[in-house]
């Protein structure tokens, strides 16, 4: 076959010869008569049952173009480099024996193509053989000595790293085989016979030559066995091909083995994955059970969370853990950069989990909405947390905690905002004055102070609505942070990493987190509603043990025979306790407020203490709270004095100062109770929801009933198909490997083994 523009075409041998001559003639000749060189190769494909899989490339010679045609020479050199650079190619170069090494156009061309460091490049010289042609004439006609003979060979070995073989004229110039060969009609047997005759003639020439020089027989053996004759030439070429093929055999075999082994490993992993998917529901249920157990441990106690958090390294704490300041910023603004806090009134910049517009079921915004004032307080809290003094009050404010104390810290920071948000102010005085002045119960002296206290507490409850909403969302946020921490810790344990990867971690985690978030939000809504109801109850329980209260009247009805004793003892000792408390607290308040010149404020404090102490329900924190009010009251009093200087009614001023003191008592008494009530509800109903067995089971069932498990079922069939496909591939690759190994061994067994005294050529070919 020959390759034309239409592809390979079947020709007989005569047509092939004619076609090849036409193709060669088509290149034309130079003005000097030299043939032009074409980059377009001539392809001839010869196929047969006993033919080897070999590709022979006949490259143009360059000696005839050595002078006077630099362009053609360069074109030839480019072709030589392009073909000879290929690492799988064995190159046979033909050199005239009469040419000296220093004058060799072959050596010059090779240096031009490959550079000067050929002999140090095994990848080059293990592929090249030089045939010194017409050596029989050189030996017969020339004055050749042993020294000149050796010098003729070794420069090629040492200078170029080439393997030189001295051969004679292959064909008898006068014989018919040469003419038949030129005409393309010589038979293969005739050509083979001619080569054998030529080799015999050369052997006679070499023997004759060696008989004229004085050398040891061993040297002659080395020369004859390595550098002389067609047998050596063909053997060397064959050896290079075999060596190359053995190398290729080894590379291909190793690659096939690697592919087979890697495929087998992939099949093993897929089969394990398939087995894992078969028990997926059990694995998932166990994983989720452990996960939410971890959430509970991290949320409720440092000690319980310790074993879980052992897998959370310091880098994760730095990446995800917060101190009080960064926690507040991340919750409100969605980042942890303490220097990127928006300015005071930019309330529209909230971009974190906190959403002032998200209301809980049953929450209304009727009447005055205090959200804007509360969001202002958030900025004030962040600024306070930035101060150096913030870490001195509670040690865990500055710690980057990932578990434990998160709840306590969140409520503490929120409570500090609440104390600041509801601090006694002139607004409270205005509310009290308006309420008392317009209410019909003002005429009842027994109800006067009680009414004021009740109304102010109701106002406090209204103002607490956005703060309570904020706390619920903050605890939601922290529980989700704990979920994320528990997930990162749990996925590292046992085969959980494989589980989350089998299901697809982003979807699995997202689904579990979504249902956990929904559950937490339901708990938050319930905690919000019950907290708000409890606050209203706290207002109604201002005097829980008053004479007309259910606790007292119920006892009188239950024990009618002792009714007089119960009533007398209650009233007697109530006065005893109240007077003792009032006396001690009033004494302490005198020390605090009289030095500020606030006697009227102090009278208001006495009024408030009288209302609270009558029921005997004063906590020592009241006294501490009143102490913190001095600075706030002092500022308000100074403003009032300034108003008086401008002509404000003195009686109104005294009333306001007395109301201010009364407000301080209510603030110091009720706000801690409100905080304790909210803390109790949040801890039990929201934070404690992580211990709600029923809720956790609902989350598990919701996750396991989601679409990700349907997707996992589809993966089972996909993996089965992958395994079958890979098993077929692995079987084919292994079969190819085994066949190649067998062929290599057979090939190696057929290669003639060298005698023990054989000495390898200098170049190692």
MOFEN-V443791 format. One record per helix or strand. SS is the DSSP state (h for helix, s for strand). FROM is the first residue (numbers start at 1). LEN is the number of residues. If there is no record, write none. Layout:
SS,FROM,LEN
SS,FROM,LEN
This chain:
s,2,3
s,7,3
h,13,13
s,29,1
s,35,1
s,44,1
h,70,15
s,91,6
h,101,3
h,105,10
h,118,3
h,122,4
s,128,6
h,135,7
h,146,15
s,163,4
h,176,8
h,188,24
h,217,10
s,228,1
h,229,50
h,280,21
h,302,8
h,314,7
s,322,1
h,324,10
h,347,3
h,371,16
h,390,4
h,395,3
s,401,1
h,406,16
h,426,13
h,440,4
h,448,43
h,496,8
h,505,36
h,550,9
h,560,37
h,599,15
h,621,25
h,650,42
h,693,12
h,707,44
